Amino acid sequence: MSPAFLESERLWYRSPQPSDAAFFTAGLQDPRVRRNLLIGRYPFNEDGERAFLEARAEAPVVDGKSDVMLTFGLKGDDKAIGNTGLHRISMLHRNAEWGIVIMRPEEWGKGFGREVAGAMLRYGFETLNLHRIYLRVNADNERGVRSYQAAGFKDEGVMRQHIFVDGNYVDLRMMGVLRDEWRQR
Ligand SMILES: CC(C)(COP(=O)(O)OP(=O)(O)OC[C@H]1O[C@@H](n2cnc3c(N)ncnc32)[C@H](O)[C@@H]1OP(=O)(O)O)[C@@H](O)C(=O)NCCC(=O)NCCS
């Protein structure tokens, strides 16, 4: 395996590639995985996913890029377990939205979410020179909320009944971290 773009205690991180399409398609369509994802509403197939990844691979990487995606997995194993990204990066306001999905449910609850948050906060603040990183999470995604709190995200507000999941409207919780807070941790 080529050198990782980022590393944290137990995980490697690299750019997603077209050969990840089969894993992403299967992982993201698992109802347990997609329940709390904004992209999880509609079916898609491996060809479409590969085309998406090929288009990304061809996109020029320049300063001012508004979106960074990374695939991560366990050190010592080439198999990916999830994706993370900083999205809507604003070079003007120096903020970005963080997202994560661990596509193997057997890996949930082992602290990987918190570890990925730590790596992406460090990357966002110390490499991309961001000032603030925020996220949106369904209020009933208790595992996610606890993981994000443990990583240092603070509550910033709630959009009431913003999301429709499994027949019910649920609140969308906004959370964020400022660089100064993160440095003081
Ligand atoms: C949300 C997600 C990223 C969290 O990562 P994770 O590695 O599973 O979470 P962590 O192990 O870092 O932390 C989980 C926390 O929830 C707690 N937890 C574990 N199982 C739980 C459960 N069934 N219900 C509520 N909390 C639970 C853990 O005790 C831990 O809290 P603690 O640190 O206070 O002990 C991951 O579960 C995931 O990808 N889920 C599917 C997709 C998704 O929801 N993505 C996020 C959209 S915003």
The ligand as an SDF file (V2000), in Angstrom:
LIG
                    3D

 48 50  0  0  0  0  0  0  0  0999 V2000
  -21.6510    7.9450   13.8360 C   0  0  0  0  0  0  0  0  0  0  0  0
  -20.3000    7.2390   13.7630 C   0  0  0  0  0  0  0  0  0  0  0  0
  -19.3710    7.9940   12.8520 C   0  0  0  0  0  0  0  0  0  0  0  0
  -19.6680    7.2290   15.1780 C   0  0  0  0  0  0  0  0  0  0  0  0
  -18.4410    6.5620   15.1430 O   0  0  0  0  0  0  0  0  0  0  0  0
  -18.1450    5.3670   16.1920 P   0  0  0  0  0  0  0  0  0  0  0  0
  -16.7580    4.9140   15.9820 O   0  0  0  0  0  0  0  0  0  0  0  0
  -19.2170    4.3570   16.0560 O   0  0  0  0  0  0  0  0  0  0  0  0
  -18.3040    6.1510   17.5620 O   0  0  0  0  0  0  0  0  0  0  0  0
  -17.2990    6.1630   18.8220 P   0  0  0  0  0  0  0  0  0  0  0  0
  -16.9120    4.7590   19.1390 O   0  0  0  0  0  0  0  0  0  0  0  0
  -16.2450    7.1820   18.5740 O   0  0  0  0  0  0  0  0  0  0  0  0
  -18.2640    6.7650   19.9460 O   0  0  0  0  0  0  0  0  0  0  0  0
  -19.5190    6.1710   20.1500 C   0  0  0  0  0  0  0  0  0  0  0  0
  -20.1380    6.7190   21.4230 C   0  0  0  0  0  0  0  0  0  0  0  0
  -21.4860    6.2880   21.4760 O   0  0  0  0  0  0  0  0  0  0  0  0
  -21.6510    5.3710   22.5540 C   0  0  0  0  0  0  0  0  0  0  0  0
  -22.4850    4.2940   22.0360 N   0  0  0  0  0  0  0  0  0  0  0  0
  -22.1200    3.0880   21.6050 C   0  0  0  0  0  0  0  0  0  0  0  0
  -23.2020    2.4030   21.2010 N   0  0  0  0  0  0  0  0  0  0  0  0
  -24.2730    3.2180   21.3670 C   0  0  0  0  0  0  0  0  0  0  0  0
  -25.6550    3.0860   21.1200 C   0  0  0  0  0  0  0  0  0  0  0  0
  -26.1820    1.9540   20.6100 N   0  0  0  0  0  0  0  0  0  0  0  0
  -26.4530    4.1380   21.3930 N   0  0  0  0  0  0  0  0  0  0  0  0
  -25.9380    5.2700   21.8920 C   0  0  0  0  0  0  0  0  0  0  0  0
  -24.6340    5.4640   22.1380 N   0  0  0  0  0  0  0  0  0  0  0  0
  -23.8130    4.4360   21.8860 C   0  0  0  0  0  0  0  0  0  0  0  0
  -20.2740    4.9190   22.9430 C   0  0  0  0  0  0  0  0  0  0  0  0
  -20.2520    4.5430   24.3170 O   0  0  0  0  0  0  0  0  0  0  0  0
  -19.4890    6.1760   22.6710 C   0  0  0  0  0  0  0  0  0  0  0  0
  -19.7500    7.1360   23.6740 O   0  0  0  0  0  0  0  0  0  0  0  0
  -18.7240    7.4190   24.8530 P   0  0  0  0  0  0  0  0  0  0  0  0
  -17.4920    7.9400   24.1790 O   0  0  0  0  0  0  0  0  0  0  0  0
  -19.4250    8.4420   25.6640 O   0  0  0  0  0  0  0  0  0  0  0  0
  -18.5040    6.1020   25.5110 O   0  0  0  0  0  0  0  0  0  0  0  0
  -20.4500    5.7710   13.2430 C   0  0  0  0  0  0  0  0  0  0  0  0
  -21.1640    5.0090   14.1870 O   0  0  0  0  0  0  0  0  0  0  0  0
  -21.1200    5.6950   11.8790 C   0  0  0  0  0  0  0  0  0  0  0  0
  -20.4860    5.8840   10.8590 O   0  0  0  0  0  0  0  0  0  0  0  0
  -22.4510    5.4160   11.8620 N   0  0  0  0  0  0  0  0  0  0  0  0
  -23.2190    5.2760   10.6110 C   0  0  0  0  0  0  0  0  0  0  0  0
  -23.2660    6.5090    9.7460 C   0  0  0  0  0  0  0  0  0  0  0  0
  -23.4980    7.7820   10.5150 C   0  0  0  0  0  0  0  0  0  0  0  0
  -24.3390    7.8640   11.3980 O   0  0  0  0  0  0  0  0  0  0  0  0
  -22.6950    8.7960   10.1690 N   0  0  0  0  0  0  0  0  0  0  0  0
  -22.7430   10.0950   10.8150 C   0  0  0  0  0  0  0  0  0  0  0  0
  -23.7510   10.9840   10.2290 C   0  0  0  0  0  0  0  0  0  0  0  0
  -23.7230   12.5920   11.0390 S   0  0  0  0  0  0  0  0  0  0  0  0
  1  2  1  0
  2  3  1  0
  2  4  1  0
  2 36  1  0
  4  5  1  0
  5  6  1  0
  6  7  2  0
  6  8  1  0
  6  9  1  0
  9 10  1  0
 10 11  2  0
 10 12  1  0
 10 13  1  0
 13 14  1  0
 14 15  1  0
 15 16  1  0
 15 30  1  0
 16 17  1  0
 17 18  1  0
 17 28  1  0
 18 19  1  0
 18 27  1  0
 19 20  2  0
 20 21  1  0
 21 22  1  0
 21 27  2  0
 22 23  1  0
 22 24  2  0
 24 25  1  0
 25 26  2  0
 26 27  1  0
 28 29  1  0
 28 30  1  0
 30 31  1  0
 31 32  1  0
 32 33  2  0
 32 34  1  0
 32 35  1  0
 36 37  1  0
 36 38  1  0
 38 39  2  0
 38 40  1  0
 40 41  1  0
 41 42  1  0
 42 43  1  0
 43 44  2  0
 43 45  1  0
 45 46  1  0
 46 47  1  0
 47 48  1  0
M  END
$$$$
